[in-house]
Amino acid sequence: MYCLILHGRKLVELQKWRHLRVSMKKASPLSNSFSSAADVSLGDGRKGKTFTVSYLVDSMGLSKKLAESISRKVSFGDKGNPDSVLNLLRSHGFTDSQISTMITNYPPLLTLDAEKSLGPKLQFLQSRGASSSELTEIVSTVPKILGRKRDTSISRYYDFVKVVIEADKSSKYEKLCHSLPHGSKQENKIRNLLVLRELGVPQRLLFSLLISSNKHVCCGKENFEASLKTVVDMGFDPTTSTFVEALCTVYGMSDKTIEEKVDVYKRLGFAVEDVWAMFKKWPLSLTNSEKKVANSIETFLGLGFCRDDFVSMVKRFPQCIGLSAELVKKKTEFLVKKMNWPLKALVSNPQVLGLSMEKRIVPRCNVIKALILKDLLGDTRSKLPPLRYVLITDEKFLERYVRKHDDKQLVAELMAIFTEEHAS
């Protein structure tokens, strides 16, 4: 939801920017030079992003799709600094595979100063007795450690990762202990993470919490264990990210607040058991305000759904409430008005509203429309396939609608339609 809010803010700022440019063209003789400067700035941004993608593909062997994803998080206009970073990592024994994993998981690594920041941190870890093989294994597992500023923080997090990795390699599942300042946030965090490890929370989730700024993991022992007991008693699976989300959600609310949140849903037509079933699917559903839920209902009613439809959809896919009105309207109108699926199809498959328009919905629908035009989806009046097939994986979709055809030219045409929309 934060990404949607951020996206919305960017759109607003862009609209303001365009309005400003138009106004200045009318009002000031300096507008031409102002616009030119802005165009150059935007051009430089696009150039930097293009260079970043090319660099990641050519110098690191990443796929174009992965490189484009990374370029949305970090970009650079020349190879000077990233080359220095790669050379430094290789000189410390990191393999190309490990480096690729590190950049994928922590793109800002390529922008760190190799000489003044990254190099001294690696030297510091080696000075503590870390062998080359140990250093490369641990740092490549949690590269964000190198983004920490203080040596004490780096060493403590490094030690935690090291102990967990070594313990998980053995069959022993013994309790781990660290000597940290009593009552400090770092002591609380390490202790709480060790408790989670004993419950079976996997490395990827532990290490993600370790380097995050999540304050819920830094709380005192009593509060943490009370929240943990609530989540465990509800039957959440410790090996899933939903377990962590539920833990953070429960810790952030008092019993009174939780009761008030449940009452919000009750007043809007949800049964108590439905509220908790939704919480099990999407823990953040309990953080929604009454206004947020009411606005969501209004959005769906305005699109032709009835209140029972809304309740049914949210029970199946609670994340519906977290979607912006703009996105819900855009996707619903596309699927109903342009593709002609009935509203009841969305009621039965509300997960489709959580898919990306550009990456999932549009490419698949364009392939389906092409097949309909060629009369290759059956001879019934309603040639549209069930909406659930928009939800399947790319591989299954391609097997079902593209690769099964004997006509190689048709397959190539359909693949072009599918991949063109993916790339746009």
C-alpha positions in Angstrom: 0.0 0.0 0.0 3.0 2.4 0.7 4.1 1.8 -2.9 0.7 2.9 -4.1 0.7 6.0 -1.9 4.2 6.9 -3.1 3.2 6.3 -6.7 0.2 8.6 -6.2 2.3 11.3 -4.7 4.7 11.1 -7.7 1.8 11.4 -10.1 0.5 14.5 -8.2 4.0 16.1 -8.3 4.4 15.3 -12.0 1.0 16.9 -12.7 2.0 20.0 -10.7 5.3 20.1 -12.6 3.6 19.9 -16.0 1.2 22.7 -15.0 4.1 24.8 -13.8 5.9 24.4 -17.1 2.8 25.4 -19.1 2.2 28.5 -16.8 5.8 29.7 -17.1 5.7 29.3 -20.9 2.8 31.7 -20.9 4.1 34.1 -18.3 7.9 34.4 -18.6 10.5 34.8 -21.4 12.7 32.6 -19.3 10.4 29.6 -19.7 12.3 28.2 -22.7 15.6 28.0 -20.9 13.8 26.6 -17.8 12.0 23.9 -19.8 15.2 23.0 -21.6 17.0 22.5 -18.2 14.1 20.4 -17.0 14.2 18.3 -20.2 17.9 17.8 -19.9 17.5 16.7 -16.2 14.8 14.2 -17.2 16.9 13.0 -20.1 19.9 12.5 -17.8 17.7 10.4 -15.5 16.6 8.2 -18.4 20.1 7.9 -19.7 21.4 6.9 -16.2 18.7 4.2 -15.9 19.5 2.9 -19.4 23.2 2.8 -18.6 22.6 1.0 -15.4 20.6 -1.8 -17.1 23.3 -2.2 -19.8 26.0 -2.3 -17.2 24.2 -5.0 -15.0 23.6 -7.1 -18.1 27.1 -6.7 -19.7 29.3 -6.6 -16.7 27.4 -8.9 -14.3 25.5 -11.2 -16.6 22.1 -10.4 -15.1 19.0 -10.9 -17.1 17.5 -7.7 -18.6 14.3 -8.2 -16.6 16.3 -8.3 -13.3 18.5 -5.5 -14.4 15.5 -3.3 -15.1 14.1 -4.1 -11.6 17.4 -3.2 -9.9 17.6 0.1 -12.0 14.3 1.2 -10.4 16.1 1.2 -7.0 19.5 2.5 -7.9 21.1 4.0 -11.0 24.4 5.5 -12.1 25.7 7.3 -15.2 29.2 5.7 -15.6 31.0 2.6 -14.6 33.7 4.1 -12.4 32.2 3.4 -8.9 30.4 0.1 -9.7 33.6 -1.2 -11.3 35.6 -0.3 -8.2 33.0 -2.1 -6.0 33.1 -5.2 -8.1 36.9 -5.3 -8.2 37.0 -4.9 -4.5 34.6 -7.7 -3.8 36.4 -10.0 -6.2 39.7 -9.2 -4.5 38.2 -10.4 -1.2 37.2 -13.7 -2.7 33.5 -13.1 -3.6 32.5 -15.2 -6.6 30.5 -13.7 -9.5 27.5 -15.7 -8.3 27.7 -14.3 -4.8 28.2 -10.8 -6.1 25.1 -11.1 -8.3 23.1 -12.3 -5.3 24.4 -9.4 -3.2 23.5 -6.8 -5.8 20.1 -8.3 -6.4 19.3 -8.3 -2.6 21.0 -5.0 -1.9 21.3 -2.8 -5.0 22.8 0.3 -3.1 25.9 -1.8 -2.7 27.1 -0.6 -6.1 26.9 3.0 -5.0 29.0 2.7 -1.9 32.4 4.3 -1.9 34.8 1.3 -2.4 37.8 3.1 -0.9 36.3 5.1 2.0 33.3 2.9 3.0 33.2 -0.6 1.7 36.9 -1.4 1.8 37.4 -0.4 5.5 34.3 -2.4 6.5 35.6 -5.6 4.9 39.0 -5.0 6.4 37.4 -4.5 9.8 35.6 -7.9 9.6 38.8 -9.6 8.5 40.7 -8.0 11.4 38.3 -9.8 13.8 39.5 -13.2 12.5 37.1 -13.9 9.7 38.5 -16.2 7.1 37.9 -15.5 3.4 35.4 -18.3 3.0 33.5 -17.3 6.1 33.5 -13.6 5.2 32.1 -14.2 1.7 29.5 -16.7 2.9 28.1 -14.4 5.6 28.3 -11.1 3.8 26.8 -12.5 0.6 23.9 -13.9 2.7 23.1 -10.5 4.3 24.9 -7.9 2.2 23.0 -5.1 3.9 25.3 -5.5 6.8 27.8 -3.5 4.8 25.3 -0.6 4.8 25.6 -0.3 8.6 27.6 2.7 9.7 29.1 1.7 13.1 31.7 -1.0 13.6 29.8 -2.3 16.7 26.6 -2.7 14.8 28.4 -4.4 11.9 30.2 -6.8 14.2 27.1 -7.8 16.2 24.9 -8.4 13.2 27.7 -10.3 11.5 28.2 -12.5 14.6 24.4 -13.2 14.7 24.3 -14.3 11.1 27.4 -16.4 11.5 26.1 -18.3 14.6 22.7 -18.9 12.9 24.3 -20.2 9.7 26.7 -22.5 11.6 24.0 -23.8 13.9 21.7 -24.5 11.0 24.5 -26.5 9.2 24.6 -28.9 12.2 21.8 -31.0 13.5 21.9 -29.2 16.8 19.1 -26.8 17.4 20.5 -25.4 20.6 19.8 -22.0 22.1 22.2 -19.2 21.1 23.5 -16.6 23.4 25.2 -13.2 22.9 26.9 -10.8 25.2 25.3 -7.5 24.6 24.5 -4.5 26.8 21.6 -5.4 29.1 18.3 -3.8 28.1 19.7 -2.3 24.9 17.6 -2.4 21.7 20.3 -4.6 20.1 20.2 -7.0 23.0 16.4 -7.1 22.7 16.5 -7.6 19.0 19.1 -10.4 19.1 17.3 -12.2 22.0 13.9 -12.0 20.3 15.3 -13.2 17.0 16.8 -16.2 18.7 13.4 -17.0 20.1 11.9 -16.9 16.7 14.7 -19.1 15.4 13.9 -21.7 17.9 10.3 -21.7 16.7 11.4 -22.5 13.2 11.4 -19.0 11.6 13.8 -19.5 8.5 17.0 -17.7 7.9 15.6 -15.4 5.2 13.0 -14.0 7.6 15.4 -13.7 10.5 18.0 -11.9 8.6 15.4 -9.6 7.0 14.2 -8.6 10.5 17.8 -8.3 11.7 18.7 -5.5 9.3 15.3 -3.8 9.3 14.3 -0.8 11.4 11.2 -2.7 12.7 10.8 -1.4 16.2 8.5 -4.4 17.2 11.5 -6.8 17.2 13.4 -4.5 19.6 10.8 -4.6 22.4 11.3 -6.0 25.9 11.1 -9.7 26.7 7.7 -9.7 28.4 5.8 -7.7 25.7 7.5 -9.7 22.9 6.6 -13.1 24.4 3.0 -12.1 25.1 2.5 -11.1 21.4 4.3 -14.2 20.3 2.0 -16.4 22.3 -1.0 -14.8 20.8 0.2 -15.4 17.3 1.3 -19.0 18.0 -2.0 -19.8 19.6 -3.8 -18.6 16.5 -2.0 -21.2 14.5 0.2 -19.1 12.3 3.0 -21.1 10.5 6.4 -19.8 11.8 8.0 -20.6 8.5 6.0 -18.0 6.6 6.2 -14.2 6.3 2.6 -14.0 7.4 3.7 -15.2 10.8 6.1 -12.2 11.1 3.4 -9.8 9.8 0.9 -11.1 12.4 3.5 -10.8 15.2 4.3 -7.2 14.3 0.6 -6.3 14.0 -0.4 -7.8 17.3 2.5 -6.2 19.2 1.6 -2.8 17.8 -2.0 -2.9 19.3 -3.4 -3.3 22.8 -6.3 -5.7 23.5 -8.7 -2.8 23.6 -7.5 -1.6 20.2 -7.8 -5.1 18.7 -11.4 -5.3 20.0 -12.2 -1.9 18.5 -10.9 -3.0 15.1 -13.0 -6.2 15.2 -16.0 -4.1 16.0 -15.4 -1.9 13.0 -15.8 -4.9 10.7 -18.8 -6.2 12.7 -20.6 -2.9 12.1 -19.9 -3.2 8.4 -21.5 -6.7 8.1 -18.6 -9.1 8.9 -19.0 -11.9 11.4 -16.2 -12.1 14.1 -15.0 -15.4 12.7 -14.7 -13.8 9.3 -12.5 -11.0 10.7 -10.1 -13.5 12.2 -10.1 -15.6 9.0 -9.2 -12.4 7.1 -6.5 -11.7 9.7 -5.0 -15.1 9.1 -4.7 -14.4 5.3 -3.6 -10.8 5.7 -2.6 -9.6 9.2 -2.6 -6.0 8.1 -6.4 -6.1 7.6 -6.6 -5.4 11.4 -4.8 -2.1 11.0 -7.4 -0.5 8.7 -9.4 2.3 10.1 -13.2 2.4 9.9 -12.9 5.3 7.4 -10.6 3.2 5.2 -13.0 0.2 5.1 -16.0 2.5 4.5 -14.2 4.2 1.6 -13.3 0.9 0.2 -17.0 -0.2 0.3 -18.0 3.0 -1.4 -15.5 2.4 -4.2 -16.8 -1.1 -4.9 -20.5 -0.1 -4.7 -19.8 2.7 -7.1 -18.5 0.1 -9.6 -21.7 -1.9 -9.5 -20.9 -4.4 -6.8 -23.4 -4.9 -4.0 -22.5 -5.0 -0.3 -22.7 -8.8 -0.1 -20.3 -8.9 -3.1 -17.8 -6.7 -1.2 -18.0 -8.9 1.9 -17.5 -12.0 -0.2 -14.5 -10.5 -2.1 -12.8 -9.3 1.1 -13.2 -12.6 2.8 -11.5 -14.3 -0.2 -8.9 -11.6 -0.7 -8.6 -9.2 2.3 -6.0 -7.1 0.4 -8.9 -5.6 -1.6 -9.3 -3.1 1.2 -5.7 -2.0 0.9 -6.0 -1.1 -2.8 -6.5 2.5 -3.9 -9.8 3.5 -5.4 -8.0 4.4 -8.6 -6.5 1.0 -9.0 -9.7 -0.9 -8.2 -11.6 1.2 -10.7 -8.9 0.9 -13.4 -8.7 -2.9 -13.2 -12.4 -3.5 -12.8 -13.3 -1.3 -15.8 -10.7 -3.0 -17.9 -11.8 -6.5 -17.1 -15.6 -5.8 -17.2 -16.0 -3.1 -19.9 -13.1 -3.9 -22.2 -12.8 -7.7 -21.7 -16.5 -8.3 -21.0 -16.1 -10.5 -17.9 -19.2 -10.2 -15.7 -18.9 -8.6 -12.2 -19.6 -12.0 -10.7 -16.3 -13.3 -12.2 -14.4 -10.7 -10.1 -16.5 -11.6 -7.0 -15.3 -15.2 -7.4 -11.7 -14.2 -8.3 -10.9 -11.0 -6.4 -7.2 -11.9 -6.3 -7.0 -10.5 -9.9 -7.3 -7.0 -8.4 -4.0 -7.5 -6.7 -2.2 -8.3 -10.0 -0.1 -5.8 -11.9 -2.0 -4.3 -14.9 1.2 -4.0 -17.0 2.9 -7.3 -16.1 0.0 -9.7 -15.6 -3.4 -8.5 -16.6 -2.8 -6.7 -19.9 -0.4 -9.2 -21.5 -2.7 -12.2 -20.8 -5.8 -10.4 -21.9 -4.2 -9.3 -25.1 -3.3 -12.9 -25.9 -6.9 -13.9 -25.1 -8.3 -11.2 -27.4 -6.0 -12.2 -30.2 -7.2 -15.8 -29.9 -10.8 -14.7 -29.8 -10.3 -12.7 -33.0 -8.9 -15.8 -34.7 -11.8 -17.8 -33.4 -9.5 -20.2 -31.4 -11.2 -20.2 -28.0 -14.2 -22.3 -28.8 -17.5 -21.8 -30.6 -19.7 -20.7 -27.8 -21.2 -17.2 -27.7 -19.1 -16.3 -24.7 -15.6 -17.2 -25.8 -13.9 -15.7 -22.8 -12.2 -18.3 -20.6 -12.8 -18.3 -16.9 -11.2 -15.3 -15.2 -9.2 -17.7 -12.9 -6.8 -18.3 -15.8 -5.6 -14.8 -15.5 -4.3 -15.8 -12.1 -2.1 -18.7 -13.1 1.7 -18.5 -13.5 3.3 -17.3 -16.7 4.5 -20.8 -17.5 1.0 -22.4 -17.1 -0.6 -19.6 -19.1 1.8 -19.9 -22.0 1.3 -23.7 -22.0 -2.4 -23.3 -22.0 -2.9 -20.5 -24.6 0.3 -20.1 -26.6 2.6 -23.1 -26.9 -0.1 -25.7 -27.5 -0.7 -24.5 -31.0 0.9 -26.4 -33.9 1.2 -23.3 -36.1 4.7 -22.0 -35.3 3.9 -18.6 -36.8 0.9 -18.3 -34.6 2.9 -19.2 -31.5 5.6 -16.6 -32.4 2.8 -14.0 -32.9 1.2 -14.8 -29.6 4.6 -14.7 -27.8 5.4 -11.3 -29.3 2.1 -10.0 -28.0 2.7 -11.5 -24.5 6.4 -10.4 -24.2 5.8 -6.9 -25.8 3.3 -6.0 -23.0 5.6 -7.5 -20.4 8.5 -5.3 -21.6 6.4 -2.1 -21.8 
